[in-house]
Amino acid sequence: MTAFPDRRLRRLRTTAAHRRLFAEHDLTPRRLILPVFVKEGIAQAQPIASMPGVEQHPLDGLADVVDEAARAGIGGIMLFGVPAVRDAVGSGATSPDGILNRAITVARDAAQGRLTVQADLCLDEFTDHGHCGVLDDRGRVDNDATLAVYGRMAVAQARAGADVLGLSGMMDGQVVAVRHALDEAGHTDVVLLAYAAKYASAFYGPFRDAVESTLDGDRRTYQLDPANGREGLREADTDVAEGADIVMVKPAGPYLDVLARVADASPVPVWAYQVSGEYALIEHAAAAGLIDRDRAIGETLVGIRRAGADAILTYWAVEVAQRLARGEDLT
Ligand code: PBG
């Protein structure tokens, strides 16, 4: 019998100092992006029942949120608007007075270049039917008619002062349509983040509360089937060919295989969105005493990094950045 194992993989795990030295992947505040909900017509921040710890903010409170995020050193904020009134074509999305466009300007002024201001580019918060696009006369989401609206929405967001536009509607051709509309209007520097592999996911449930979605039905004719990995790669490849500056995989946790494959193949930065349901699962499980909340948060985020995300949208962005600044071990 040979007395000793040839490989002692435990050696590098001997002490906390060893483990800190040999960790292969890190989180850093600059790689985190905070999604922020801004609601029209409220005076005080409102809690979102399905997402404990996350609030809808009044426009007046947004500058403070941005300032705290900037002081925490995160890379950006992603703004979502919750309008007071909705209509069939999502007029609030293209109007300069729409809540999201006003929020972009407030955030840009508060940020003063300390972080990037990003905006969701999609119609679902602004339409009374809750779909991500406009409908044809048979009630189906009309791809090409929607592209024209996205182009106008993009120009409004760029004029308001957004640095990055998050194209989350999953219409075919949306990246090239938006790029052309922006270039024609002279906004050649606005960065396009394509939600390339966005799956039709049950994990968006709490978000629909957060934006008070009116959707009756589902998004399966435009978002990806959870069974399809290769098609996620094809979406990313298509968006890069259309001119996307960044591609994203969403949700993150249930799609780490897709994320890893996109990250291997992508010539552009790859981001991941840890969505509302991923957030809510941990918060509710921790509140029930089932899980160590802080370690679970760290583990999911470092897992998303390990799979290949260059940056991560997460509702814990500021909290995690603050933990990192204190030198805490996240896992
Ligand atoms: C579309 C959009 C959605 C999310 C981000 N952008 C909702 C959807 O597609 O149904 C979900 C984000 C989350 O669940 O945290 N505007």
Residues whose N, C-alpha, C, O or C-beta is under 5 A from the ligand:
A	BS01	PBG	C122 D124 S168 F203 Y204 F207 V275 S276 G277
